[in-house]
């Protein structure tokens, strides 16, 4: 049975996005995965406030490079780390296809 990590984010415009991320079968701590995700997203938000207008593609490129760097840091053959990184990224992106979005419901008076 696949364990899911429910995770909500709120965008700068106030939109709430709810995910259910499938966890890898060898995940040791869903709590730590959630805490790391929160820390990474928080760090990006803080940096973007300092940098000012930054293209989303540039942010995604930096995240892809960070994934490559972390993969190279593993004490395993690069091919093994690459397969794991690609599998984890594909699984997370598939969860994004099924996320629930709530813009807060713009009302009309």
ZICORTA-V938275 format. One record per residue. SS is DSSP state (H for helix, E for strand, C for the rest). PSI is psi in radians with two decimals (* if undefined). Layout:
SS/PSI
SS/PSI
This chain:
C/2.32
C/2.23
C/2.48
E/2.50
E/1.84
E/2.34
E/2.23
E/2.47
E/2.65
E/2.20
C/2.97
C/-0.41
C/0.04
C/0.04
C/2.34
E/2.30
E/2.14
E/2.20
E/2.75
E/1.66
E/2.16
E/2.33
C/2.55
C/2.57
C/-0.38
C/0.28
C/2.24
C/-0.59
C/1.84
H/-0.60
H/-0.81
H/-0.61
H/-0.81
H/-0.77
H/-0.72
H/-0.72
H/-0.76
H/-0.74
H/-0.74
H/-0.84
H/-0.65
H/-0.73
H/-0.71
H/-0.80
H/-0.76
H/-0.77
H/-0.68
H/-0.57
H/-0.60
H/-0.77
H/-0.50
C/-2.73
C/2.11
C/2.35
C/2.42
H/-0.64
H/-0.62
H/-0.68
H/-0.82
H/-0.66
H/-0.73
H/-0.69
H/-0.69
H/-0.69
H/-0.65
H/-0.70
H/-0.73
H/-0.73
H/-0.79
H/-0.62
H/-0.75
H/-0.42
H/-0.23
C/2.55
C/1.18
C/2.81
C/2.49
H/-0.67
H/-0.67
H/-0.83
H/-0.67
H/-0.78
H/-0.77
H/-0.82
H/-0.77
H/-0.71
H/-0.81
H/-0.74
H/-0.76
H/-0.70
H/-0.77
H/-0.73
H/-0.61
H/-0.63
H/-0.57
H/-0.49
H/-0.43
C/0.23
C/2.76
E/2.29
E/2.41
E/1.94
C/0.14
C/-0.02
C/1.52
C/2.13
C/2.79
C/2.25
C/*
